[in-house]
Amino acid sequence: MSANTSEITSYQRFLILQGAIILLIGFVIGFGFLFFLMGEISLWPIPGRIDYQMPGTYDAWRMAHMEAITNGIMLWVIAGLLPALSTLFTKIKWLVVIPTIIAWTIVLASAIDPLFDDARGLMMKEWSNLANTSAFLLFYPGVMLSFVLVIAVIVAIYKKKKEDPSLTG
């Protein structure tokens, strides 16, 4: 049994809201990136400036900014695809929960890197580096769930095609 229209609409609103919040975070991180590039904190036409070099690297700031933008948009895309995806899955709640977890874990992990030294979260190092450990432990479930989600969609499409060979694609 596929989801009804009001259930889909409710899930779409949730995904749109989560995507908007994550996009807003991406915009705020973008200001951090801007301040990093300028080597100061200032916003025209607001008077004054603070001579301060933001920590981190160009790549870390760019990645944190783009991860938030990309994941926010991903949630909006999934919201738009939800009616079509609901024809493939009986329980679409997981198509809402899993992408939301993916988005938040990856965005939060990416935001740690520019703020702390040696905190890329690419691999587990020593537990004493709390920033790196936190980033890694956030990235790991997000990346694993990304595989689960995409593979589940592929399998569902092939299952549906097997049930109804008249489907194209």
TALINGI-V806033 format. One line per field, one symbol per residue. ss: DSSP state (~ for helix, > for strand, _ for the rest). phi: phi as a letter, one per 30 degrees, with the letter a starting at -180 (. if undefined). psi: psi as a letter, one per 40 degrees, with the letter a starting at -180 (. if undefined). A space follows every 50 residues. Layout:
# TALINGI-V806033
ss=???
phi=???
psi=???
This chain:
# TALINGI-V806033
ss=____~~~~~~~~~~~~~~~~~~~~~~~~~~~~~~~~~~__>________> _______~~~~~~~~~~~~~~~~~~~~~~~~~~~~________~~~~~~~ ~~~~~~~~~~~~~________________~~~~~~~~~~~~~~~~~~~~~ ~~~~~~~~~~~~~______
phi=.ddddddddddddddddddddddddddddedededdddiacabdcddjac dbcddjbedddddddddddddddeddddeddeeddddcbdcdeddcdddd deedddddddddedcbdhbdidadcddddddddddddddedddddddedd dddddddddddddbdddcj
psi=hiiiddddddddddddddddddddddddddddddddddeihihhehiiih ghhiiaidddddddddddddddddddddddeddddeedidgeddeddddd ddddddddddeddeeiiffdfdihbiedgdddddddeddddddddddddd dddddddddddddgeeii.
